[in-house]
Amino acid sequence: MSPNESQARKHIDVQLTAGGWSVQDYVRYNPAAARGIALREVPLKDGRCDYLLIVDRQPLGVIEAKKEGTTLSTVAEQSARYGENLPDFLNAGPLPFYYESTGVETFFRDERDPEPRSRHVFSFHRPETLAALFAESSTLRARLAKMPVAYPLATKGMRDCQVEGITRLEQSFAVDRPRALIQMATGAGKTYTACAFTYRLIRHAGARRVLFLVDRANLGRQAKGEFDQFVTPDTGRKFTELYNVQHLTSNKLDNVSRVTICTIQRLYSMLSGEELPEDADELSTYEVSTADDRPKEVAYNPVIPIETFDFIITDECHRSIYGLWRQVLEYFDAHLIGLTATPSRQTIGFFNQNLVMEYNHERAVADGVNVGYEVYRIKTQVTGEGGKVEKGFYVDKRSKETRATRWERLDEDLAYTNKELDRSVVVPSQIRTVLQAFKDALFTELFPGRTLVPKTLIFCKDDSHAEDVVHICREVFGKGNDFAKKITYQSINPETGRAAGSEQLIQQFRTSPQLRVAVTVDMIATGTDIKPLECLVFLRDVRSRVYFEQMKGRGTRVLTSTDLQSVSGADAHAKTQFIIVDAVGVCESDKTDSRPLERKRGVAFDKLLLGVALGKRDEDTLTTLAGRIARLDREISRDDARSLKDLAGGKTLAELSANLLRAVDPDVIAEQAAGKSGAPPTEVPPEKLDAARQALVAAACAPFDQPALRDALAKAKQDAEQTIDTVTQDAVASQGFDGAAKEKAANLLKSFRDYIEQHRAEITALQILYSRPYKQRLTEKMLKELEKKLRENHAAWTEDRLWDAFAATTPTKVKGRSQPGRFADLVALVRFSLEQQPVLKPFAESVNERFNEWLMNKAKA
């Protein structure tokens, strides 16, 4: 045995012991020592077996050990030969389980599968797991292969897209593709779909436990509610009456639960044996800082072995779950199912390009599962160009930490760009101007005919910005506190007066007729269902394509007219679309798949600085400190920046941050270690790499040895101020539906006009409307025929959509609003299209006007 193979066996022994196996030499075999015995160097009829796995005195499998670095794809045949050459005294038939391992990499296969295929596993299964698998009459993969045919899907009450998603998922599993991604548009019923296929996996495929991963805890509570309400199609009973469902709020797994719901953060804390910081579950992976972007590493945990879950569902989790958190997912020997409305390239890659269904927003709108949207753009002078306050004026200075305000007279001109708005400079007039323009357009251009402000969600840059917006919003609309509320992670529970009242406020926003406007940062950006929402106002830019799509998805939900009217008034006849009010160019800015968001709760800044001075200089600490300093550099004043530069020996905050990141950059370390020798970085000895890293870290951390710098940094962080510019008065530069929206509306109307022109001789109602004077009266039957023909030709040609298109293209000629169910308004739409009437108004209004005119003429006569 070579030294390298001997080293591999040492690693294997450790892993087997951790997994509950008693590792024994063949000559020292003691079957009573444990339920599972891993017997080394067992003599066979031909050769020796590295490890024979025995459970309850029954040989069940073998392990073929190879030195580290060996490619294992060709070793499967060797391990199979061992299984066929067991000595007669072992009384074993064909062995079901085979492992090949280097101690670093391990592959496993079950020979009873329909198509036995080796798969990567994190470690070895426990003895009791192999015994349970051996006792089953068929394997999980065999049951999955039969399920689509043996147990047809009950489709009653399901949307077509849900049926399609489940069917294609099961077809994928049937051919043993263990990773599958389902793209379903927001509002299409992803969680209901997950409940349906989870039930089938447990009932028909024999899944022992399913893990349902959510992005944050409040979405876990939402998912738990969906499972509670899901009625199984074959029994008529609720899911939770048949199977236990656990939403993890602590690190203790319920042994009898068949479905476990938790966040990736909590799952990682359980595997690593660390308690999750308070409220960490409430943070979305979309919002957690990626200053520390090192992948999360896990070690084998015997309390949560690799076979704990048979299936893992990831529901709308941020792309980082497939990068930074990837090893947490791949720790388990489980099938992986992704659910998302907005797949990124990295997500599709993680699922091995197995996108089993694509059901995007456009398909969902066409099917009536989602509503579409239009973009209304508001541009102001300050938003576009920034501003300037001349010296001599007084401005407010507000602490970001305490929000305490003081006055200061400017000694020099203060010029700021639009990028500094609501970060280092706040211009109340800019916020007020945008909101006033929104209010002015609300009942004329955006929602004509409405009297109650539609449910509106405003996205802000941070909690301080949201605080400013919510107060100005109440002022602009002349309303009280109940009209507009801030819903962020720092929201206060109105009953207890303490933090964490956001979930109660979200529920209030869903159902209360009084609460019309919610102001948020990220709390309602992903996953949260608020069906009555009709308007999204963006006061912040978003550079992540996936995140932006998630934010837009908040407005796509459909609901009945009755449900909408219950919270938005009797004149809110139907939700046919939602409006994006873009006040910052978010719909125009470039988007990427990978740009991170930086918001993190962690170790206090002063403790982080002190830890570095005391020698805590691991990669996590240094990258986190680099991120904090980089953010501080964007927040402090020029005077503070100069003072800190002096204390840091002439280095700016940007340089301090960059040096910290360089100190943990493998490429920089390798380049430093290679030095002038010219040796390729890959050939540099490990000891030189370590020495180079220590030198880079020492140099990067040296400035933080000075208590004066640490104190000044901590104080600057605490005292970081915003300048409140109350001098500059903003003004609207332009507002209106964006060019794409107008073009879209114009195209819709052109196709509508073309259709009625082409079919004027075929549809009775059109024949009458084209004839002047009318030769016969229109009847209800004729109008229903016209409506039916229009729907058959184009699902988007509803009275509301056509009405909105005319309002977008010719706003001065549109009065009032079409009401759903009043197909007589088709008369007004056709007549206006044919230019037979100068103004588009509801048909009933025209009838009333003519009736009143007749009464007046009769009275005069």
C-alpha positions in Angstrom: 0.0 0.0 0.0 1.4 3.4 -1.0 1.8 6.2 1.6 -0.8 8.2 -0.3 -3.3 5.4 -0.2 -2.6 4.9 3.4 -3.3 8.6 4.1 -6.6 8.3 2.1 -7.6 5.3 4.3 -7.0 7.4 7.5 -9.4 10.0 6.2 -11.9 7.3 5.3 -11.6 5.8 8.8 -12.4 9.2 10.4 -15.4 9.7 8.2 -16.8 6.2 8.8 -16.3 6.6 12.6 -18.1 9.9 12.5 -20.9 8.2 10.6 -21.5 5.6 13.3 -19.4 2.8 11.9 -17.1 0.6 13.9 -13.9 0.4 11.9 -12.2 -3.0 12.4 -9.4 -5.1 11.0 -10.5 -8.3 9.4 -8.6 -10.4 11.9 -10.1 -8.5 14.9 -13.7 -8.7 13.7 -16.2 -8.2 16.5 -19.8 -8.3 15.2 -21.2 -7.4 18.6 -19.2 -4.1 18.8 -21.8 -2.1 16.9 -24.7 -2.4 14.5 -22.5 -1.3 11.6 -19.0 -2.7 11.0 -16.6 -1.4 8.4 -14.2 -4.3 8.1 -10.8 -3.6 6.6 -8.8 -5.8 4.3 -11.3 -8.6 3.9 -9.9 -11.6 1.9 -12.0 -12.5 -1.2 -12.0 -15.4 -3.6 -9.8 -13.2 -5.7 -7.8 -10.5 -3.9 -8.8 -8.3 -1.0 -11.6 -5.8 -0.3 -10.5 -2.4 1.2 -13.6 -2.2 3.3 -16.6 -4.4 3.7 -19.7 -2.8 5.2 -21.7 -5.1 7.5 -25.0 -4.1 9.2 -26.7 -6.5 11.6 -24.1 -9.2 10.5 -25.3 -8.8 6.9 -22.8 -7.6 4.3 -24.4 -4.7 2.4 -21.6 -2.9 0.6 -18.0 -2.3 -0.1 -15.6 0.7 -0.2 -12.8 0.9 -2.7 -10.1 3.2 -1.4 -7.8 5.1 -3.7 -5.1 7.8 -3.1 -6.1 11.4 -3.1 -6.4 12.8 -6.7 -7.4 9.6 -8.3 -10.2 10.0 -10.8 -12.9 7.6 -9.6 -15.1 7.1 -12.7 -13.1 3.9 -13.7 -12.9 2.5 -10.2 -16.6 1.5 -10.1 -15.8 -1.7 -12.0 -13.2 -2.7 -9.5 -15.5 -2.2 -6.5 -18.2 -4.2 -8.4 -15.8 -7.1 -8.8 -15.2 -7.1 -5.0 -18.9 -7.5 -4.4 -19.1 -10.5 -6.7 -16.1 -12.3 -5.1 -17.2 -12.5 -1.4 -16.2 -15.7 0.4 -19.0 -18.3 0.8 -19.0 -18.1 4.6 -20.4 -14.6 4.5 -23.7 -16.0 3.1 -24.2 -12.8 1.0 -26.0 -12.4 -2.2 -25.2 -9.6 -4.6 -24.3 -6.5 -2.6 -26.5 -3.4 -3.2 -24.2 -0.6 -2.1 -20.9 0.5 -3.5 -18.6 3.3 -2.6 -15.4 4.6 -4.2 -13.4 7.1 -2.1 -10.1 9.0 -1.9 -11.0 10.4 1.5 -11.5 13.7 -0.2 -14.0 12.7 -2.9 -16.5 9.9 -2.5 -19.0 8.3 -5.0 -21.9 6.0 -4.1 -24.3 3.9 -6.1 -27.2 1.5 -5.4 -27.1 -1.4 -7.8 -30.8 -1.9 -7.4 -31.6 1.4 -9.2 -33.1 1.1 -12.6 -29.9 2.5 -14.1 -27.2 2.3 -11.4 -25.2 5.5 -11.6 -22.4 6.6 -9.3 -23.1 10.0 -7.6 -21.0 12.3 -5.4 -21.8 12.2 -1.7 -20.3 14.3 1.0 -19.5 11.4 3.3 -20.7 7.8 4.0 -24.3 6.9 4.9 -25.0 5.7 8.5 -25.5 2.0 9.1 -29.2 2.3 10.0 -29.7 4.2 6.8 -28.3 1.4 4.6 -30.3 -1.1 6.6 -33.5 0.9 6.0 -32.7 1.2 2.3 -31.9 -2.5 2.0 -35.3 -3.4 3.7 -37.3 -1.4 1.1 -38.7 -3.5 -1.8 -37.7 -0.8 -4.3 -35.4 2.1 -4.4 -36.4 5.8 -4.4 -35.2 6.2 -8.0 -37.2 3.1 -9.0 -40.3 4.6 -7.5 -39.7 7.9 -9.2 -39.3 6.2 -12.5 -42.7 4.6 -12.2 -44.6 7.5 -10.6 -45.7 9.6 -13.7 -47.5 6.5 -15.1 -48.5 4.6 -12.0 -49.9 7.6 -10.2 -51.5 10.1 -12.7 -51.6 13.7 -11.4 -55.0 14.8 -10.2 -55.4 18.2 -11.9 -58.7 19.4 -10.6 -58.4 22.9 -9.2 -54.9 23.4 -10.7 -53.8 26.0 -13.2 -52.4 24.7 -16.4 -48.9 26.1 -15.5 -49.0 24.2 -12.2 -49.9 20.9 -14.0 -47.1 21.5 -16.5 -44.5 22.2 -13.8 -45.3 19.1 -11.8 -45.6 16.9 -14.8 -42.2 18.0 -16.2 -40.6 17.7 -12.8 -41.7 14.1 -12.4 -40.7 13.3 -15.9 -37.2 14.6 -15.2 -36.9 12.6 -12.0 -38.1 9.5 -13.8 -35.0 9.6 -16.0 -32.8 10.2 -13.0 -31.9 13.8 -13.3 -31.5 14.7 -9.7 -31.5 18.5 -10.1 -34.4 20.3 -11.7 -35.3 24.0 -12.0 -38.8 25.3 -12.4 -39.3 28.8 -13.6 -42.8 30.1 -12.7 -43.7 33.8 -12.9 -44.5 35.5 -9.6 -48.1 35.0 -8.7 -48.4 31.7 -10.7 -48.7 29.7 -7.5 -45.1 28.3 -6.9 -45.7 27.4 -3.3 -49.0 25.7 -4.1 -47.2 23.8 -6.8 -44.5 22.8 -4.3 -47.1 21.6 -1.8 -48.7 19.5 -4.5 -45.5 17.8 -5.7 -44.2 17.4 -2.2 -47.3 15.5 -1.3 -46.8 13.2 -4.3 -43.2 12.7 -3.5 -44.0 11.6 0.1 -47.1 9.5 -0.7 -46.1 7.9 -4.0 -42.3 8.0 -4.0 -41.8 7.3 -0.3 -39.8 10.4 0.5 -38.9 10.3 4.2 -38.3 14.0 4.6 -38.4 17.1 2.4 -36.5 20.3 3.1 -38.2 23.6 1.9 -35.6 26.4 1.9 -36.9 30.0 1.9 -35.2 33.3 1.6 -36.2 34.6 5.0 -38.3 33.7 8.0 -41.4 35.6 7.1 -41.6 33.7 3.8 -41.2 30.5 5.9 -44.3 31.4 7.9 -46.1 32.1 4.6 -45.0 28.7 3.2 -46.1 26.9 6.4 -49.5 28.5 6.1 -49.7 27.2 2.5 -49.0 23.7 3.6 -51.5 24.1 6.4 -54.2 25.0 3.9 -53.3 22.5 1.1 -56.0 19.9 0.6 -54.7 16.6 -0.8 -56.6 15.7 -3.9 -57.1 11.9 -3.2 -58.0 12.0 0.5 -59.7 15.4 0.8 -57.8 16.0 4.0 -55.3 18.8 4.7 -51.6 18.2 4.3 -50.8 18.8 7.9 -53.5 16.4 9.0 -51.5 13.6 7.3 -47.9 14.7 7.7 -46.1 16.9 10.2 -44.6 20.2 8.9 -42.0 22.0 10.9 -41.0 25.7 10.4 -37.6 25.9 12.1 -37.2 28.8 14.4 -34.5 27.1 16.5 -31.7 24.7 15.7 -33.6 21.6 16.8 -34.9 19.3 14.0 -38.2 17.5 14.7 -37.6 13.8 14.1 -41.2 13.1 13.0 -41.6 16.0 10.6 -41.9 15.0 6.9 -41.4 18.6 5.7 -39.0 21.0 7.3 -39.1 24.7 6.4 -36.1 27.0 7.1 -33.6 29.5 5.7 -30.2 28.7 4.4 -28.7 30.8 7.2 -30.3 28.6 9.8 -29.4 25.4 8.0 -25.8 26.4 7.9 -25.8 27.3 11.6 -27.2 23.9 12.4 -24.5 22.1 10.4 -21.7 24.2 11.9 -23.1 23.8 15.4 -23.4 27.6 16.0 -26.4 29.5 17.2 -27.9 31.8 14.6 -27.7 35.5 15.6 -31.0 37.0 16.6 -33.1 38.2 13.7 -30.6 36.8 11.2 -33.5 34.6 9.8 -35.4 37.8 9.0 -32.7 39.0 6.6 -33.0 38.0 2.9 -30.0 36.6 1.1 -30.7 39.4 -1.4 -29.9 41.9 1.3 -27.0 40.3 3.1 -23.7 41.9 2.3 -21.2 40.0 0.2 -18.2 41.8 1.5 -17.3 38.3 2.9 -17.9 36.3 -0.3 -15.9 33.2 0.7 -18.0 30.1 0.2 -19.5 28.7 3.4 -17.7 25.5 4.3 -19.3 22.7 6.3 -18.0 19.6 8.1 -19.8 16.3 8.7 -22.3 16.6 11.5 -23.5 13.3 12.9 -26.6 14.9 14.3 -27.6 15.9 10.8 -26.2 13.2 8.5 -26.1 13.5 4.7 -29.2 11.4 4.3 -31.4 13.7 6.5 -33.4 14.9 3.5 -34.4 13.1 0.3 -35.5 16.2 -1.5 -34.5 19.9 -1.1 -36.7 22.6 -2.5 -35.2 26.1 -2.8 -37.9 28.7 -3.2 -36.9 32.1 -4.7 -33.5 32.1 -3.0 -30.8 34.6 -4.0 -28.2 33.4 -6.5 -25.6 33.3 -3.7 -27.3 30.2 -2.4 -25.8 28.4 -5.4 -22.4 30.0 -4.9 -21.5 31.0 -1.4 -23.8 28.5 0.2 -23.4 25.8 -2.4 -21.6 23.3 -0.1 -24.5 23.5 2.4 -26.9 22.2 -0.3 -24.4 19.7 -1.6 -23.8 18.3 1.9 -27.0 16.3 1.6 -27.5 13.2 -0.6 -30.8 14.6 -1.9 -32.6 15.6 -5.1 -32.6 19.3 -5.6 -35.6 21.3 -6.9 -35.4 25.0 -7.6 -38.4 27.3 -7.8 -37.8 30.8 -9.2 -39.5 33.5 -11.3 -36.2 35.0 -12.3 -33.4 32.4 -13.0 -29.9 33.8 -13.4 -27.2 32.1 -15.4 -25.5 30.9 -12.2 -28.8 29.3 -11.0 -29.4 27.5 -14.3 -25.8 26.3 -14.2 -26.2 24.9 -10.7 -29.2 22.9 -11.8 -27.1 21.4 -14.7 -29.1 23.4 -17.3 -32.1 21.2 -16.4 -34.8 24.0 -16.7 -37.8 21.7 -16.8 -40.3 24.5 -17.3 -40.2 28.2 -18.4 -43.3 30.0 -17.5 -42.4 33.7 -17.6 -44.3 36.9 -16.9 -45.4 37.2 -20.5 -47.0 33.7 -20.6 -48.6 34.4 -17.2 -50.2 37.7 -18.4 -51.5 35.9 -21.6 -53.0 33.2 -19.4 -54.6 35.7 -16.9 -52.4 34.4 -14.1 -50.5 37.8 -13.9 -51.4 41.3 -14.8 -49.0 43.4 -17.0 -47.6 46.8 -16.2 -46.8 50.2 -17.6 -44.0 52.6 -16.7 -44.7 56.2 -15.7 -41.5 58.2 -15.6 -41.0 61.3 -13.4 -37.8 63.3 -13.9 -36.9 66.3 -11.7 -34.0 68.7 -12.0 -32.2 67.6 -8.9 -32.8 63.9 -9.5 -31.1 64.3 -12.9 -28.3 66.8 -12.2 -27.8 67.1 -8.4 -27.7 70.6 -6.8 -25.6 73.4 -5.3 -26.0 75.5 -2.2 -23.9 78.6 -2.1 -21.7 79.5 0.9 -23.3 81.6 3.6 -26.6 79.6 3.7 -27.5 77.6 6.7 -28.1 73.9 6.3 -29.0 71.1 8.6 -26.5 68.4 9.6 -28.1 65.1 10.7 -26.4 62.2 12.3 -27.1 58.9 10.5 -26.8 57.0 13.7 -29.0 59.1 16.1 -30.8 61.4 13.6 -29.9 64.3 15.8 -29.9 67.6 13.8 -27.8 70.7 14.1 -27.4 73.9 12.0 -24.3 74.8 10.2 -23.4 77.8 8.1 -21.6 76.9 4.9 -18.1 78.4 4.6 -17.8 77.2 1.0 -20.2 76.2 -1.8 -21.8 72.7 -1.4 -22.1 71.0 -4.7 -23.5 67.5 -4.9 -24.3 65.0 -7.7 -27.5 63.0 -8.0 -25.5 59.9 -6.8 -25.2 61.5 -3.4 -28.9 62.1 -3.0 -30.3 60.5 0.2 -26.8 59.2 1.0 -24.7 62.1 2.1 -27.2 64.9 1.0 -31.0 64.9 1.6 -33.1 67.3 -0.4 -36.6 67.3 1.0 -37.8 69.4 -2.0 -36.7 66.6 -4.4 -38.7 64.0 -2.5 -41.7 66.3 -2.2 -41.6 67.2 -5.9 -41.6 63.6 -7.0 -44.4 62.7 -4.6 -46.5 65.7 -5.6 -46.0 64.8 -9.3 -47.2 61.3 -8.5 -50.2 62.6 -6.7 -51.1 65.0 -9.5 -51.1 62.2 -12.0 -52.8 59.7 -9.9 -56.4 60.2 -10.7 -55.9 61.8 -14.1 -53.3 59.8 -16.0 -52.5 56.7 -13.9 -55.9 55.7 -12.5 -58.6 57.9 -14.0 -62.0 57.7 -12.3 -60.6 56.5 -9.0 -61.0 58.4 -5.8 -59.0 56.3 -3.3 -55.3 56.1 -3.6 -54.4 52.6 -5.0 -52.3 50.4 -2.8 -48.8 51.8 -3.4 -45.3 50.5 -2.4 -42.4 52.9 -2.4 -38.9 51.5 -2.6 -36.2 53.6 -0.8 -32.4 53.5 -0.5 -32.1 52.8 3.2 -34.1 53.1 6.5 -33.2 56.8 6.9 -34.4 57.6 3.4 -37.6 55.6 4.1 -38.1 57.7 7.2 -37.9 60.9 5.3 -40.2 59.6 2.5 -43.0 58.4 4.8 -43.2 61.8 6.6 -43.2 63.8 3.3 -45.7 61.4 1.8 -48.2 62.0 4.6 -47.7 65.8 4.1 -48.1 65.8 0.3 -51.3 63.8 0.5 -52.6 65.7 3.5 -53.2 62.5 5.5 -52.4 61.0 8.9 -50.2 58.3 10.1 -52.6 55.5 9.1 -52.3 56.5 5.4 -48.6 55.8 4.9 -46.3 53.6 7.0 -42.7 52.5 6.9 -42.2 48.7 6.7 -38.5 47.8 7.2 -36.5 45.6 9.5 -36.5 48.5 11.9 -40.3 48.9 12.0 -41.9 49.1 15.4 -44.8 46.8 16.5 -47.6 49.3 17.3 -48.9 47.0 20.0 -45.7 46.4 21.9 -43.7 49.5 20.9 -40.7 47.2 20.1 -39.0 46.2 16.9 -40.1 43.4 14.6 -43.6 44.7 13.9 -43.0 44.4 10.1 -45.1 41.2 9.6 -48.1 42.7 11.4 -47.7 45.9 9.2 -47.5 43.8 6.0 -50.8 42.1 6.9 -52.3 45.4 7.7 -51.2 46.7 4.3 -52.9 43.7 2.6 -56.3 44.2 4.3 -56.7 47.7 5.7 -58.6 50.3 3.6 -56.9 53.0 5.6 -53.2 52.1 4.9 -52.7 53.1 1.3 -48.9 53.5 1.0 -46.1 51.3 2.3 -42.6 52.7 2.3 -39.8 50.0 2.4 -36.2 49.3 1.5 -36.1 45.5 1.0 -38.6 44.0 3.4 -41.4 43.5 0.8 -39.0 43.3 -2.2 -39.1 39.5 -2.6 -41.6 36.8 -2.0 -44.2 38.7 0.0 -47.7 38.5 -1.4 -49.8 41.7 -1.5 -52.4 41.1 -4.1 -54.2 44.5 -4.0 -50.9 46.3 -4.8 -51.4 48.4 -8.0 -48.5 50.9 -7.9 -44.8 50.6 -7.4 -42.8 53.8 -6.9 -39.0 53.5 -7.3 -37.0 56.1 -5.4 -33.9 53.9 -5.6 -32.0 52.3 -8.5 -31.4 48.6 -8.6 -28.6 47.1 -10.6 -29.3 43.4 -10.1 -31.6 42.1 -12.9 -32.9 39.2 -10.8 -33.6 41.4 -7.8 -35.4 44.1 -9.9 -37.6 41.4 -11.5 -38.4 40.2 -7.9 -39.3 43.7 -6.9 -41.6 44.2 -10.0 -43.2 40.9 -9.1 -44.8 42.4 -6.1 -47.4 44.1 -8.4 -48.2 41.2 -10.7 -50.7 39.4 -8.5 -54.3 39.0 -9.7 -57.3 39.2 -7.5 -61.1 39.4 -7.9 -62.9 42.7 -8.3 -64.7 42.0 -5.0 -61.4 41.5 -3.1 -59.9 44.6 -4.7 -63.0 46.7 -3.9 -62.9 45.6 -0.3 -59.7 47.4 0.3 -59.6 50.0 -2.5 -63.1 51.2 -2.8 -66.1 50.7 -5.1 -64.6 52.5 -8.0 -61.6 50.1 -8.1 -63.5 47.9 -10.6 -60.7 45.4 -11.6 -57.0 45.0 -11.4 -56.0 44.8 -15.0 -52.4 46.0 -14.7 -50.1 47.8 -12.3 -48.1 50.9 -12.7 -44.3 51.4 -12.1 -43.6 55.0 -11.3 -39.9 55.4 -12.1 -38.4 58.5 -10.4 -34.7 57.4 -10.7 -34.3 55.7 -14.1 -34.4 52.2 -12.6 -36.1 50.9 -15.8 -33.4 52.4 -17.9 -30.2 51.5 -16.0 -28.0 48.6 -16.9 -28.7 45.4 -15.0 -26.5 42.4 -14.3 -26.9 38.9 -12.9 -24.2 39.2 -10.3 -24.1 42.7 -8.8 -24.4 42.3 -5.0 -26.4 44.3 -2.5 -24.5 45.4 0.6 -26.5 45.4 3.8 -25.3 43.4 6.7 -25.8 43.1 10.4 -22.8 41.6 12.2 -20.1 42.4 14.6 -20.0 45.9 15.8 -17.5 48.1 14.0 -15.5 49.1 17.0 -15.1 45.4 18.0 -14.1 44.5 14.5 -11.3 47.1 14.6 -10.1 46.0 18.0 -10.1 42.3 17.0 -7.8 43.1 14.1 -5.4 45.0 16.4 -5.5 42.0 18.8 -4.5 39.6 16.0 -7.9 38.3 14.7 -6.9 38.4 11.1 -8.6 35.6 9.3 -10.1 36.1 5.9 -13.7 36.6 7.1 -12.6 39.4 9.5 -10.4 41.2 7.0 -12.9 41.1 4.1 -15.7 42.2 6.4 -13.6 45.1 7.7 -12.7 46.1 4.1 -16.4 46.3 3.3 -17.3 48.4 6.3 -14.5 50.9 5.6 -15.5 51.1 2.0 -19.0 52.0 3.0 -17.8 54.5 5.6 -15.7 56.2 2.9 -19.0 57.0 1.0 -20.7 58.4 4.1 -18.2 60.8 5.8 -17.5 64.4 5.1 -14.4 65.7 3.3 -13.1 67.1 6.6 -13.4 63.7 8.4 -11.8 62.0 5.4 -8.8 64.3 5.7 -8.5 63.8 9.4 -8.6 60.0 9.1 -6.0 60.1 6.3 -3.6 61.9 8.6 -4.2 59.3 11.4 -3.7 56.5 8.9 -0.2 57.6 7.8 -1.4 59.3 4.6 -3.6 56.4 3.4 -7.2 57.1 2.4 -10.0 54.9 3.5 -10.2 53.5 -0.1 -6.6 52.5 0.2 -7.0 50.9 3.6 -10.0 48.9 2.2 -8.1 47.9 -0.9 -5.0 46.8 1.1 -7.2 44.5 3.3 -8.7 42.9 0.2 -5.3 42.5 -1.4 -4.0 40.7 1.7 -6.5 37.9 1.2 -6.5 37.7 -2.6 -4.9 34.4 -3.6 -3.6 35.9 -6.9 -1.9 38.8 -5.1 -0.4 36.5 -2.5 1.0 34.1 -5.2 2.4 37.1 -7.1 4.0 38.4 -4.0 5.5 35.0 -3.1 6.9 34.5 -6.6 8.7 37.8 -6.3 11.5 38.4 -8.7 12.1 34.7 -9.3 9.7 34.6 -12.2 8.3 31.3 -11.1 4.7 30.6 -12.1 2.4 31.2 -9.1 1.2 27.6 -9.3 4.8 26.4 -8.5 5.4 28.6 -5.5 6.0 26.4 -2.4 3.3 26.6 0.3 5.7 28.0 2.9 6.5 30.9 0.6 2.7 31.5 0.0 2.1 31.6 3.8 5.0 34.0 4.4 3.7 36.3 1.6 0.2 36.3 3.1 1.5 37.1 6.5 3.5 40.0 5.2 0.6 41.4 3.2 -1.8 41.0 6.2 0.7 42.6 8.6 1.2 45.6 6.3 -2.6 46.0 5.7 -3.4 45.8 9.4 -0.6 48.0 10.7 -2.6 51.2 10.6 -5.2 49.7 12.9 -2.6 49.2 15.7 -3.1 52.9 16.5 -5.9 53.4 19.0 -6.3 57.0 17.8 -7.2 55.7 14.3 -9.5 53.0 15.6 -11.3 55.6 17.8 -11.6 58.1 15.0 -13.0 55.4 12.6 -15.6 54.3 15.2 -16.6 57.9 15.9 -16.8 58.7 12.2 -19.1 55.8 11.7 -21.3 56.9 14.6 -21.2 60.6 13.7 -21.6 60.2 9.9 -23.9 63.0 8.9 -26.2 63.9 6.1 -26.5 67.4 4.9 -30.2 68.5 4.7 -30.5 70.9 1.8 -33.6 72.9 2.5 -32.4 75.8 0.2 -32.7 74.1 -3.2 -36.2 74.0 -4.6 -36.6 71.1 -7.1 -38.9 71.2 -10.1 -40.4 68.5 -12.4 -38.4 68.3 -15.6 -40.8 65.9 -17.3 -43.3 63.3 -16.5 -45.5 60.8 -18.3 -45.7 57.3 -19.6 -42.4 56.2 -21.0 -41.8 55.9 -24.7 -42.0 52.1 -24.6 -45.3 52.2 -22.8 -46.8 54.7 -25.3 -45.5 52.7 -28.2 -46.9 49.5 -26.7 -50.3 51.2 -26.2 -50.2 52.6 -29.8 -49.4 49.2 -31.2 -52.3 47.7 -29.2 -54.7 50.3 -30.6 -53.4 49.9 -34.1 -54.0 46.2 -34.1 -57.5 46.8 -32.6 -58.4 49.3 -35.3 -57.0 47.0 -38.0 -59.1 44.1 -36.7 -62.4 46.0 -36.6 -61.7 47.3 -40.1 -60.9 43.9 -41.5 -63.9 42.2 -39.8 -66.5 45.0 -40.3 -68.5 42.9 -42.7 -68.5 39.7 -40.6 -69.6 40.9 -37.1 -73.1 42.3 -36.9 -72.3 44.9 -34.2 -69.5 46.3 -36.4 -71.8 46.4 -39.4 -74.2 48.6 -37.5 -71.5 50.8 -36.0 -69.9 51.4 -39.4 -73.3 52.4 -40.9 -74.2 56.1 -40.6 -77.0 56.6 -39.8 -77.5 53.3 -38.0 -79.9 51.0 -39.9 -80.9 48.9 -36.9 -80.4 49.0 -33.1 -77.6 47.2 -31.3 -78.7 44.3 -29.0 -77.0 42.6 -26.1 -76.5 39.5 -28.2 -74.7 41.5 -30.8 -72.4 43.1 -28.3 -71.6 39.8 -26.6 -70.7 38.4 -30.1 -68.3 41.3 -30.6 -66.7 40.8 -27.2 -66.3 37.1 -27.8 -64.7 37.6 -31.2 -62.3 40.2 -29.7 -61.2 37.8 -26.9 -60.7 35.0 -29.3 -58.4 37.2 -31.4 -56.4 38.7 -28.6 -56.8 38.1 -24.8 -55.4 41.5 -24.0 -58.3 43.3 -25.7 -60.4 43.8 -22.6 -62.4 47.0 -22.2 -60.0 48.1 -19.4 -56.8 47.5 -21.4 -58.1 49.3 -24.5 -59.4 52.1 -22.3 -56.0 52.5 -20.6 -54.2 52.4 -24.0 -56.4 55.3 -25.3 -55.7 57.2 -22.0 -51.9 56.7 -22.5 -51.9 57.9 -26.1 -54.6 60.6 -26.0 -55.0 61.5 -22.3 -56.9 64.8 -23.1 -59.6 63.0 -25.0 -60.4 60.3 -22.4 -62.8 61.0 -19.6 -63.9 58.6 -16.9 -63.1 54.9 -16.9 -64.6 51.7 -18.3 -66.2 49.5 -15.8 -65.7 45.7 -16.0 -68.8 43.7 -17.0 -70.3 46.7 -18.9 -69.6 45.4 -22.4 -71.7 48.2 -23.7 -68.5 50.3 -23.3 -67.3 48.5 -26.4 -69.6 50.7 -28.3 -67.8 53.8 -27.0 -64.4 52.2 -27.8 -65.3 51.3 -31.4 -67.0 54.7 -32.0 -63.9 56.5 -30.6 -61.6 54.3 -32.8 -63.7 55.2 -35.9 -63.5 58.9 -34.9 -67.3 59.0 -34.6 -67.1 60.7 -31.3 -64.5 63.3 -30.2 -64.2 62.1 -26.5 -64.0 58.6 -25.1 -66.3 58.3 -22.1 -68.3 55.4 -20.6 -71.3 54.5 -22.8 -73.7 54.8 -19.9 -72.5 58.4 -19.4 -73.2 59.2 -23.1 -76.7 57.7 -22.8 -77.5 59.8 -19.6 -76.3 62.9 -21.4 -78.5 62.3 -24.4 -81.5 61.4 -22.1 -81.0 64.6 -20.1 -80.7 66.6 -23.3 -84.0 65.0 -24.5 -85.7 65.9 -21.2 -84.5 69.6 -21.5 -85.7 69.8 -25.1 -89.1 68.3 -24.2 -89.4 70.8 -21.3 -88.7 73.7 -23.6 -91.3 72.5 -26.1 
